[in-house]
Amino acid sequence: MPAKRSNLFIISLLGALSVISPFAIDMYLPAFEQIATELAVEPTVIALTLSSYFIGLALGQVFYGPLLDRFGRKRPLLFGLGLFVLASIGCALAPDANTLIALRFVQAIGGCVAQVASIAMVRDFFPAKDSAKVLSRLFLFIAVSPLLAPSIGWVMVAAAGWKSVFLVMAVIVGVILALIQFLLPEGHKPDTSISLKPGPIVAEYLTIIRHPRFATYAFAGALSFAGLFTYVAGSPIIFISGFRLSEGTFSIIFAVLAVGFIGASQLNVVLLRWATSETIFFSALSGQVVTALVFVAGAAAGWWGLGETLALLFVFLSCVGLTNPNASALALSPFTKNAGSASALLGFFQLGFGALISVGISAATPQDSFPIIVIFAVTAVCGLAVLLVGRRAAAVVAPEAVSTPSEPQESDDAQVASESSEETSVVSSS
């Protein structure tokens, strides 16, 4: 295989890996009503299948990093993708909602390895000078997933029912698994010096979380980001159950609102030329709070129809598109040697907070989505409170924790935020 074609094959395969979880999250959203009817539960109960997937995705972030370093890339990938395939088949055969919720957790534990490994393998197969270019291509795959996945899922649900979505997931990931096994070289030799003992791993995570800069921006950012998870889990209830829109119309709306989140994350690259990550994060989080409070007040008064709801959600998600990359950059900026562990812990908080908070969606009903709107406001307000309390301590970065003096740190933060703006759409499907 020629070198250029070989690189194209690797990038395409890594791109396919990177969208496994986004598609697993978004593709079955139009089927909520159908699944709820067949399993004889409310759509709010089916929303818990998203929460359980988010929880599995969060936990997997913490465990797969050391495994991919200790055993190489292929063995953990083959195990995780195999688990995903089996769990997907199990989801299609699930006899009740509780079984489906549990199997979605298992599916996430398996599928999480794809996202973690795809980023790691960029460093394995490409020189450092090409990493940003390759990552940008990968994130194009990811950015397209929330635009396409619900529409593809809607077509499949209309043609063959909700079970077909999970069966097709199993087939697609099975093909990817085979390509990895037979055509993808091992990019990282197993390293037996990597410790898998819980003691050293936990100690390192505790050291990271005690850093005031990490704690402030990781927690504030995670609370802001929880609004996205709440939207993803609650949108079928708001639009299909509440406004009685068709699955096809919902798919179009989901794609349009995703443009706000993705577009804002890309706008962040431009804004960083004139403002610091701290300024953008504070401004966007404040805007998110104001939007959420207006949303709650109008919903309580019964003012908002479909048009107003779409406009408010578009602004709300655009604010999240700005907060997420800057929070990530600011939280990770103090770390050099243990940047991988810090990144894994950050992902754990972002996904974990979102997963746990989105469980609150079960308090909503098809006739009343007000609890979902309240969650938007509570998480945003709590995020702003964490920032206001912690940002003074967070402004001081311990010199031993960074690789550059404190004065140029702002430009480092801006560079990481710019790169994170491309990455931020990973969990938008998230």
Disulfide bonds with the S-S distance in Angstrom:
none
